[in-house]
Amino acid sequence: MKTFWIATCAWLACYLAMAPLPNVFVVPNFKVAMTKFRRHKKIQMTFDEKLQFINCIKIQLLSGSTQIAALQFALSRINQALLPETRKSFSFRSDIYAAMKRDADVIEFRALADYALLMQASARSGASISQPLSNLASTMIRNRTQEQLLTTELASTKATVLLLAGLPIIGSGLAMMLGSQSINWLFTTGLGRGALFTGLALELLGWVWVQRLLANALRDPS
Protein backbone atom coordinates (compact mmCIF):
# COMPACT_ATOMS: atom_id res chain seq x y z
CA MET A 1 0.00 0.00 0.00
CA LYS A 2 2.88 2.37 0.77
CA THR A 3 4.29 1.79 -2.70
CA PHE A 4 0.91 2.62 -4.22
CA TRP A 5 0.70 5.98 -2.46
CA ILE A 6 4.27 6.86 -3.44
CA ALA A 7 3.55 6.00 -7.07
CA THR A 8 0.25 7.90 -6.98
CA CYS A 9 1.89 11.02 -5.53
CA ALA A 10 4.69 10.87 -8.11
CA TRP A 11 2.27 10.45 -11.00
CA LEU A 12 0.01 13.19 -9.61
CA ALA A 13 2.95 15.59 -9.41
CA CYS A 14 3.80 14.91 -13.06
CA TYR A 15 0.13 15.16 -13.97
CA LEU A 16 -0.32 18.57 -12.34
CA ALA A 17 2.91 19.85 -13.87
CA MET A 18 2.13 18.76 -17.42
CA ALA A 19 -1.64 18.61 -17.85
CA PRO A 20 -3.19 21.75 -19.40
CA LEU A 21 -5.86 23.22 -17.15
CA PRO A 22 -9.18 24.06 -18.85
CA ASN A 23 -10.18 27.71 -18.97
CA VAL A 24 -13.80 27.04 -18.07
CA PHE A 25 -14.30 29.54 -15.30
CA VAL A 26 -13.62 33.24 -15.66
CA VAL A 27 -12.55 34.91 -12.45
CA PRO A 28 -13.94 38.46 -12.19
CA ASN A 29 -11.65 41.38 -11.46
CA PHE A 30 -12.35 42.46 -7.91
CA LYS A 31 -11.09 45.82 -6.68
CA VAL A 32 -8.90 45.38 -3.62
CA ALA A 33 -9.04 48.18 -1.08
CA MET A 34 -5.49 47.64 0.16
CA THR A 35 -2.99 49.56 -1.94
CA LYS A 36 0.05 47.58 -0.82
CA PHE A 37 -0.89 44.79 -3.21
CA ARG A 38 -1.13 47.24 -6.12
CA ARG A 39 2.35 48.69 -5.86
CA HIS A 40 4.09 45.95 -7.74
CA LYS A 41 1.17 45.02 -9.97
CA LYS A 42 1.24 46.23 -13.56
CA ILE A 43 -1.97 48.05 -14.37
CA GLN A 44 -3.72 46.80 -17.47
CA MET A 45 -6.72 47.98 -19.43
CA THR A 46 -9.72 45.72 -19.80
CA PHE A 47 -11.38 45.24 -23.16
CA ASP A 48 -14.28 47.49 -22.14
CA GLU A 49 -11.86 50.25 -21.14
CA LYS A 50 -10.00 49.97 -24.43
CA LEU A 51 -13.23 50.09 -26.42
CA GLN A 52 -14.49 53.04 -24.38
CA PHE A 53 -11.20 54.84 -24.99
CA ILE A 54 -11.53 54.50 -28.78
CA ASN A 55 -15.21 55.46 -28.73
CA CYS A 56 -14.46 58.49 -26.57
CA ILE A 57 -11.96 59.75 -29.13
CA LYS A 58 -14.42 59.10 -31.96
CA ILE A 59 -17.23 61.03 -30.21
CA GLN A 60 -14.94 63.97 -29.54
CA LEU A 61 -13.85 64.09 -33.17
CA LEU A 62 -17.46 64.00 -34.34
CA SER A 63 -18.26 66.91 -32.04
CA GLY A 64 -15.60 69.03 -33.73
CA SER A 65 -12.59 68.60 -31.44
CA THR A 66 -9.09 68.34 -32.80
CA GLN A 67 -7.26 65.03 -32.67
CA ILE A 68 -4.96 66.19 -29.88
CA ALA A 69 -7.87 67.56 -27.84
CA ALA A 70 -9.84 64.35 -28.37
CA LEU A 71 -6.88 62.26 -27.27
CA GLN A 72 -6.31 64.39 -24.18
CA PHE A 73 -9.97 64.13 -23.24
CA ALA A 74 -9.88 60.34 -23.62
CA LEU A 75 -6.76 60.19 -21.45
CA SER A 76 -8.54 62.18 -18.75
CA ARG A 77 -11.28 59.54 -18.61
CA ILE A 78 -8.99 56.61 -17.74
CA ASN A 79 -6.65 55.73 -14.89
CA GLN A 80 -3.81 58.23 -14.55
CA ALA A 81 -1.28 55.41 -14.40
CA LEU A 82 -2.24 54.15 -17.85
CA LEU A 83 -0.49 55.26 -21.06
CA PRO A 84 2.35 57.10 -19.28
CA GLU A 85 4.46 57.56 -22.42
CA THR A 86 1.58 59.22 -24.25
CA ARG A 87 0.97 61.55 -21.32
CA LYS A 88 4.67 62.46 -21.16
CA SER A 89 4.70 63.27 -24.86
CA PHE A 90 2.23 66.09 -24.21
CA SER A 91 4.38 67.51 -21.40
CA PHE A 92 7.75 67.27 -23.20
CA ARG A 93 6.45 67.96 -26.72
CA SER A 94 7.99 64.72 -27.96
CA ASP A 95 6.90 62.34 -30.70
CA ILE A 96 3.36 61.45 -29.67
CA TYR A 97 3.00 58.73 -32.30
CA ALA A 98 6.02 56.79 -31.08
CA ALA A 99 4.86 57.24 -27.47
CA MET A 100 1.45 55.80 -28.30
CA LYS A 101 3.05 52.81 -29.99
CA ARG A 102 5.24 52.15 -26.93
CA ASP A 103 2.23 52.27 -24.64
CA ALA A 104 0.33 50.00 -27.01
CA ASP A 105 3.09 47.38 -26.75
CA VAL A 106 3.18 47.56 -22.95
CA ILE A 107 -0.55 47.07 -22.35
CA GLU A 108 -1.18 45.01 -25.50
CA PHE A 109 -3.52 47.62 -26.95
CA ARG A 110 -3.17 47.02 -30.68
CA ALA A 111 -5.97 49.47 -31.53
CA LEU A 112 -3.94 52.29 -29.95
CA ALA A 113 -1.02 51.61 -32.29
CA ASP A 114 -3.45 51.54 -35.22
CA TYR A 115 -4.90 54.84 -34.07
CA ALA A 116 -1.40 56.34 -33.97
CA LEU A 117 -0.96 55.33 -37.61
CA LEU A 118 -4.32 56.90 -38.46
CA MET A 119 -3.27 60.12 -36.75
CA GLN A 120 -0.06 60.20 -38.73
CA ALA A 121 -1.90 59.62 -42.00
CA SER A 122 -4.47 62.27 -41.14
CA ALA A 123 -1.78 64.80 -40.21
CA ARG A 124 -0.13 64.32 -43.61
CA SER A 125 -3.24 64.21 -45.78
CA GLY A 126 -5.74 66.19 -43.73
CA ALA A 127 -8.37 63.47 -44.16
CA SER A 128 -10.92 62.69 -41.47
CA ILE A 129 -10.39 59.56 -39.39
CA SER A 130 -13.88 59.30 -37.86
CA GLN A 131 -14.94 56.47 -40.14
CA PRO A 132 -11.65 54.54 -39.76
CA LEU A 133 -12.06 54.86 -35.99
CA SER A 134 -15.56 53.40 -36.25
CA ASN A 135 -14.15 50.52 -38.28
CA LEU A 136 -11.42 50.07 -35.69
CA ALA A 137 -13.96 49.81 -32.86
CA SER A 138 -16.05 47.35 -34.90
CA THR A 139 -12.96 45.23 -35.52
CA MET A 140 -12.19 45.18 -31.79
CA ILE A 141 -15.70 43.93 -31.01
CA ARG A 142 -15.55 41.30 -33.74
CA ASN A 143 -12.15 40.00 -32.61
CA ARG A 144 -13.34 39.89 -29.02
CA THR A 145 -16.39 37.85 -30.01
CA GLN A 146 -14.22 35.42 -31.95
CA GLU A 147 -11.84 35.02 -28.99
CA GLN A 148 -14.70 34.27 -26.61
CA LEU A 149 -16.22 31.78 -29.03
CA LEU A 150 -12.89 30.04 -29.51
CA THR A 151 -12.27 29.88 -25.76
CA THR A 152 -15.69 28.34 -25.22
CA GLU A 153 -15.13 25.74 -27.92
CA LEU A 154 -11.69 24.80 -26.56
CA ALA A 155 -12.89 24.51 -22.95
CA SER A 156 -14.43 21.07 -23.48
CA THR A 157 -11.34 19.90 -25.35
CA LYS A 158 -9.05 21.00 -22.53
CA ALA A 159 -11.28 19.30 -19.97
CA THR A 160 -11.14 16.07 -21.97
CA VAL A 161 -7.35 16.23 -22.20
CA LEU A 162 -7.15 16.83 -18.45
CA LEU A 163 -9.33 13.79 -17.76
CA LEU A 164 -7.35 11.55 -20.11
CA ALA A 165 -4.08 12.65 -18.54
CA GLY A 166 -5.37 11.50 -15.14
CA LEU A 167 -6.54 8.08 -16.28
CA PRO A 168 -3.29 6.32 -15.24
CA ILE A 169 -3.88 7.40 -11.63
CA ILE A 170 -7.47 6.18 -11.76
CA GLY A 171 -6.36 2.89 -13.31
CA SER A 172 -3.69 2.38 -10.66
CA GLY A 173 -6.22 2.96 -7.89
CA LEU A 174 -8.68 0.50 -9.39
CA ALA A 175 -5.92 -2.08 -9.77
CA MET A 176 -5.01 -1.78 -6.11
CA MET A 177 -8.66 -2.09 -5.08
CA LEU A 178 -8.93 -5.30 -7.09
CA GLY A 179 -5.82 -6.71 -5.39
CA SER A 180 -3.49 -6.41 -8.35
CA GLN A 181 0.23 -6.00 -7.76
CA SER A 182 0.74 -3.79 -10.83
CA ILE A 183 2.27 -0.94 -8.81
CA ASN A 184 4.91 -3.20 -7.28
CA TRP A 185 5.57 -4.65 -10.74
CA LEU A 186 6.19 -1.14 -12.15
CA PHE A 187 8.82 -0.30 -9.51
CA THR A 188 10.46 -3.62 -8.76
CA THR A 189 11.02 -5.15 -12.19
CA GLY A 190 13.06 -3.96 -15.13
CA LEU A 191 10.18 -4.39 -17.54
CA GLY A 192 7.88 -2.50 -15.22
CA ARG A 193 10.28 0.41 -14.83
CA GLY A 194 10.67 0.50 -18.60
CA ALA A 195 6.90 0.65 -18.99
CA LEU A 196 6.71 3.39 -16.33
CA PHE A 197 9.33 5.60 -17.99
CA THR A 198 7.75 4.98 -21.39
CA GLY A 199 4.39 6.10 -20.02
CA LEU A 200 5.91 9.24 -18.52
CA ALA A 201 7.65 10.02 -21.81
CA LEU A 202 4.42 9.55 -23.74
CA GLU A 203 2.60 11.74 -21.22
CA LEU A 204 5.17 14.49 -21.72
CA LEU A 205 5.05 14.09 -25.50
CA GLY A 206 1.25 14.30 -25.45
CA TRP A 207 1.37 17.44 -23.31
CA VAL A 208 3.79 19.12 -25.74
CA TRP A 209 1.64 18.11 -28.70
CA VAL A 210 -1.58 19.39 -27.11
CA GLN A 211 0.10 22.69 -26.22
CA ARG A 212 1.22 23.03 -29.83
CA LEU A 213 -2.29 22.34 -31.14
CA LEU A 214 -3.81 24.86 -28.73
CA ALA A 215 -1.21 27.47 -29.65
CA ASN A 216 -2.03 27.04 -33.34
CA ALA A 217 -5.74 27.30 -32.62
CA LEU A 218 -5.38 30.42 -30.49
CA ARG A 219 -2.93 32.15 -32.81
CA ASP A 220 -4.29 35.38 -34.27
CA PRO A 221 -4.87 34.70 -37.98
CA SER A 222 -4.17 38.37 -38.77
Secondary structure, 3 states (H helix, E strand, C coil): CHHHHHHHHHHHHHHHHHCCCCCCCCCCCCCCCCHHHCCCCCCCCCHHHHHHHHHHHHHHHHCCCCHHHHHHHHHHCCCCCCCHHHHHHHHHCCCHHHHHHHHHHHHCCHHHHHHHHHHHHHHHHCCCCHHHHHHHHHHHHHHHHHHHHHHHHHHHHHHHHHHHHCHHHHHHHHHHHCCCCHHHHHHHCHHHHHHHHHHHHHHHHHHHHHHHHHHHHHCCCC
